[in-house]
Amino acid sequence: MSASAGGVPGDPTPLSTTLTENLTGAIQSFAPIYRIHQHLCAIHLYADDMTRQVEAHHFCSHVNEDVRQCLIFDSPEPGARLIGVEYIIAEPIFLTLPDEEKPLWHSHEYEVKSGLLFLPGVPGILERRDLEKVAKTYGKTFHFWQVDRGDELPLGIPNLMMALTGDGQLHKDLAQGVEKRYGVSFEKERESRAYMSGPDHGIHPLANGAGKRWKMELREVNPPP
C-alpha cells in the first residue's frame, strides 16, 4: 500500500472515484457544510502536556448567536487532514454548566487579545468586529489525529485540548512560522485589540482545566446486566 498526499497511507484516488464523487456531489445536499462561514487560525495545546502545540484551522458555523461548531484541520489546503472539532459557547451558557464540566472548556480572551487567534485574509476592521465576541466565549476541543508527532492516521483515543492563556507559553518557532505563512504580526494585532475585553464576569476559575493537567483514558467497564 502506498502513501497518498500528506503521508497518509492508501492508494491515490483513481479517476473513477473522483467521477463518482462529482456525480453524488451534484445530487446530494450538504446543508451543514454550507453553513460554514468562517476560517479561524489558532494554536491548540494538549491538556496533559502544554509543550505540545498544534496549528489549528477552524472552519466554523453558527448553530445560533451563542453557539458555534467548528471542524478543525491541520492546514487550509485542499488535502488538509481533519484533526478535531471545537464547540464555542457564550459566557451565559458556560456559567450554566455543572462544575465538573467547566474544566473541559477553555477561555478565548488571551488568544484573541494577544493576536494569536485570527481570521486569515479578513480585513482588520471586519475581523475585530467578530473577535470582540469570540474574546468573551469558551471552547471545548478534542483532537483525534496527533499530527504533531507524525502519526499517519488518527491513532489512539481523542485528546482534550486547551488554549494559550498567558505570555511565554507559545513556542517562538511555531509563532514565527504562522506569521510568515499568513502575513500577520501578532504584536501589531495585540496593539490593535488592546481595547477588547473577555468574559463579563472574568475568566471562570474552573475553566482552562482549573489550572491542572488532564489526560483522557480508555478503561474497560462491566456492562449492566
C-alpha positions as CSV (number, residue, x, y, z in Angstrom):
1,M,0.0,0.0,0.0
2,S,1.4,3.4,-1.0
3,A,1.1,6.7,0.8
4,S,-1.1,9.5,-0.5
5,A,-0.6,13.2,-0.1
6,G,0.3,14.3,3.4
7,G,1.9,10.9,4.2
8,V,-1.5,9.2,4.8
9,P,-1.3,5.5,3.9
10,G,-3.5,4.5,1.0
11,D,-3.5,4.4,-2.8
12,P,-4.0,7.6,-4.9
13,T,-7.7,8.4,-5.6
14,P,-8.5,6.9,-9.1
15,L,-10.4,8.9,-11.7
16,S,-13.5,6.6,-11.3
17,T,-13.8,7.5,-7.6
18,T,-13.4,11.2,-8.5
19,L,-16.2,11.0,-11.1
20,T,-18.5,9.2,-8.7
21,E,-17.9,11.8,-6.1
22,N,-18.6,14.6,-8.6
23,L,-21.9,13.0,-9.5
24,T,-23.0,12.4,-5.9
25,G,-21.9,15.9,-5.0
26,A,-24.2,17.3,-7.7
27,I,-27.2,15.3,-6.4
28,Q,-26.9,15.3,-2.6
29,S,-27.4,18.2,-0.2
30,F,-24.5,19.3,2.1
31,A,-26.5,21.8,4.1
32,P,-24.5,21.5,7.3
33,I,-21.2,22.0,5.4
34,Y,-22.6,25.0,3.5
35,R,-23.4,26.7,6.8
36,I,-19.6,27.0,7.5
37,H,-18.9,30.7,7.1
38,Q,-15.6,31.4,8.8
39,H,-12.0,30.3,9.0
40,L,-10.2,30.9,12.2
41,C,-6.5,30.0,12.8
42,A,-5.2,29.4,16.3
43,I,-2.8,27.3,18.3
44,H,-4.0,24.4,20.4
45,L,-2.2,22.8,23.4
46,Y,-2.6,19.2,24.7
47,A,-4.4,19.3,28.0
48,D,-1.9,16.8,29.5
49,D,1.3,18.4,28.0
50,M,1.1,22.0,27.1
51,T,4.5,21.9,25.5
52,R,2.8,20.1,22.6
53,Q,1.4,22.8,20.4
54,V,-0.5,22.4,17.1
55,E,-1.6,24.9,14.4
56,A,-5.3,24.5,14.2
57,H,-7.5,25.8,11.3
58,H,-11.2,26.1,12.4
59,F,-14.0,26.1,9.8
60,C,-17.0,27.2,11.8
61,S,-20.7,27.6,11.5
62,H,-23.2,29.2,13.9
63,V,-25.8,27.0,15.5
64,N,-27.2,30.2,16.8
65,E,-25.8,33.5,18.1
66,D,-24.4,31.9,21.2
67,V,-23.2,28.5,19.9
68,R,-20.7,27.8,17.1
69,Q,-19.3,24.4,15.9
70,C,-16.0,24.0,14.1
71,L,-14.3,21.4,12.1
72,I,-10.5,21.6,12.7
73,F,-7.9,20.8,10.0
74,D,-4.1,20.9,10.2
75,S,-4.0,23.4,7.3
76,P,-6.3,25.4,5.0
77,E,-5.1,23.4,1.9
78,P,-7.3,21.1,-0.1
79,G,-5.6,18.0,1.2
80,A,-5.7,19.0,4.8
81,R,-6.4,16.4,7.5
82,L,-9.4,16.6,9.7
83,I,-7.8,16.5,13.1
84,G,-10.5,17.6,15.6
85,V,-13.7,19.5,16.5
86,E,-14.4,22.5,18.7
87,Y,-17.6,23.8,20.2
88,I,-17.7,27.5,21.2
89,I,-20.3,28.9,23.6
90,A,-21.1,32.3,25.0
91,E,-20.4,33.1,28.7
92,P,-24.0,32.9,29.9
93,I,-24.3,29.3,28.6
94,F,-20.9,28.4,30.1
95,L,-22.0,29.6,33.5
96,T,-24.9,27.2,33.5
97,L,-22.6,24.1,33.1
98,P,-22.1,21.8,36.0
99,D,-18.8,22.5,37.9
100,E,-17.4,19.1,36.8
101,E,-17.9,20.1,33.2
102,K,-16.3,23.5,33.3
103,P,-12.6,22.4,33.4
104,L,-13.1,20.8,30.0
105,W,-13.6,24.3,28.5
106,H,-11.0,26.9,27.7
107,S,-11.3,30.7,27.6
108,H,-10.5,32.7,24.4
109,E,-9.7,36.1,25.9
110,Y,-5.9,35.7,25.8
111,E,-5.9,34.1,22.4
112,V,-7.8,37.0,20.9
113,K,-6.2,39.9,22.7
114,S,-2.7,38.6,22.0
115,G,-3.4,38.4,18.3
116,L,-2.8,34.6,18.2
117,L,-6.3,33.8,17.1
118,F,-7.1,35.4,13.7
119,L,-9.1,35.2,10.5
120,P,-6.7,34.7,7.6
121,G,-7.3,37.2,4.8
122,V,-10.1,39.1,6.6
123,P,-9.6,42.9,6.8
124,G,-8.7,44.0,10.3
125,I,-11.9,46.1,11.0
126,L,-14.2,43.2,10.0
127,E,-12.0,40.7,11.8
128,R,-12.0,42.6,15.1
129,R,-15.8,43.0,14.9
130,D,-16.2,39.3,15.2
131,L,-13.3,38.7,17.6
132,E,-14.8,41.1,20.1
133,K,-17.5,38.4,20.5
134,V,-15.1,35.5,20.5
135,A,-13.0,37.0,23.3
136,K,-16.0,36.5,25.6
137,T,-16.6,32.9,24.8
138,Y,-15.4,29.4,25.9
139,G,-14.4,26.5,23.8
140,K,-14.4,22.7,24.2
141,T,-11.9,20.9,21.8
142,F,-10.9,17.4,21.1
143,H,-8.3,16.3,18.6
144,F,-8.3,12.8,17.1
145,W,-5.2,13.0,15.0
146,Q,-1.8,13.6,16.6
147,V,-0.1,15.2,13.6
148,D,2.5,16.9,15.7
149,R,4.1,13.5,16.5
150,G,3.9,12.4,12.8
151,D,1.0,9.9,13.1
152,E,-0.1,8.7,9.6
153,L,-3.6,8.0,10.9
154,P,-5.8,9.2,13.8
155,L,-4.4,6.7,16.3
156,G,-5.5,6.2,20.0
157,I,-8.2,7.9,21.9
158,P,-9.2,11.6,21.5
159,N,-7.2,14.2,23.3
160,L,-8.6,17.1,25.2
161,M,-7.0,20.3,24.0
162,M,-6.6,23.7,25.7
163,A,-5.7,27.2,24.6
164,L,-2.9,29.7,25.4
165,T,-3.7,31.8,28.4
166,G,-0.6,33.9,29.0
167,D,2.7,35.2,27.6
168,G,5.7,32.9,27.4
169,Q,3.7,29.7,26.6
170,L,3.8,29.8,22.8
171,H,6.8,28.2,21.0
172,K,8.6,31.0,19.1
173,D,9.4,28.9,16.1
174,L,5.7,27.9,15.7
175,A,4.6,31.6,16.1
176,Q,7.1,32.8,13.5
177,G,6.1,30.1,11.0
178,V,2.4,31.1,11.3
179,E,3.2,34.8,11.0
180,K,5.3,34.2,7.9
181,R,2.7,32.0,6.2
182,Y,-0.2,34.3,6.7
183,G,1.4,37.7,6.6
184,V,0.3,38.6,10.1
185,S,2.1,40.3,13.1
186,F,0.9,39.0,16.5
187,E,2.4,42.1,18.1
188,K,0.6,44.5,15.9
189,E,-2.6,42.7,16.4
190,R,-2.1,42.7,20.1
191,E,-1.9,46.5,20.0
192,S,-5.0,46.9,17.8
193,R,-7.0,44.6,20.1
194,A,-6.0,46.1,23.4
195,Y,-9.4,47.7,23.9
196,M,-11.2,44.3,23.8
197,S,-12.4,42.6,26.9
198,G,-13.0,39.0,28.0
199,P,-16.0,37.4,29.7
200,D,-18.1,40.0,31.6
201,H,-17.7,38.0,34.9
202,G,-14.0,37.4,34.3
203,I,-12.5,34.1,33.3
204,H,-14.1,31.4,35.5
205,P,-11.6,29.7,37.9
206,L,-12.7,26.3,36.8
207,A,-12.1,26.9,33.1
208,N,-8.8,26.1,31.4
209,G,-8.6,22.8,33.2
210,A,-8.9,24.6,36.5
211,G,-5.2,25.2,36.2
212,K,-4.5,21.4,36.2
213,R,-3.3,18.9,33.5
214,W,-5.9,16.4,32.2
215,K,-5.4,13.2,30.2
216,M,-8.0,11.1,28.5
217,E,-8.1,7.4,29.4
218,L,-9.8,4.3,27.9
219,R,-11.0,1.9,30.6
220,E,-12.8,-1.5,30.3
221,V,-16.0,-1.5,32.2
222,N,-18.6,-4.1,33.2
223,P,-21.8,-3.5,31.3
224,P,-25.1,-3.6,33.4
225,P,-26.9,-7.0,33.3
